[in-house]
Amino acid sequence: LPALAPDLLAVRMDSAKAVERDITINWSFADLSEVYAITVRNGVMTYRKNKPHAKADTSVAMSKSTLDRIATRQTDFAAAIKNGEIQINGEKAQLAWLMSTMVSFNPGFNIVEP
């Protein structure tokens, strides 16, 4: 679900890096008629659905199928941009910076250890 995409970004964002700046992004899925207003401020990411920022730093547009292909690792964000599956308007450097704050983690970590 696209509604979980901002949550995944927030979980993967390194808040120690993200505290460096504040940004706003409107992230839309035209095929679903949904837009997510993402805000990063003081190292914390928040979002709201279908209430876009009046003056976002960056706007990202993609389809749900592109998101699905990225999520299943059939493609990646950079390739989808290059192929025209993702359109970016505004300050592209802000989106690049946000992506640079993303970290990978092992989802199979032990919740309880002996």
Buried (B, 14 or more C-beta within 10 A) or exposed (E): EBEEBBEEBBEBBEEEBBBEBEBBBBBBBEEEEBBBBBBBEEBEBEBEEEEBBEEBBBBBBBBBEBBEBBEEEEBEBEEBBEEEBBEBEBBEEBBEBBEEBBEEEEEEEEEEEE
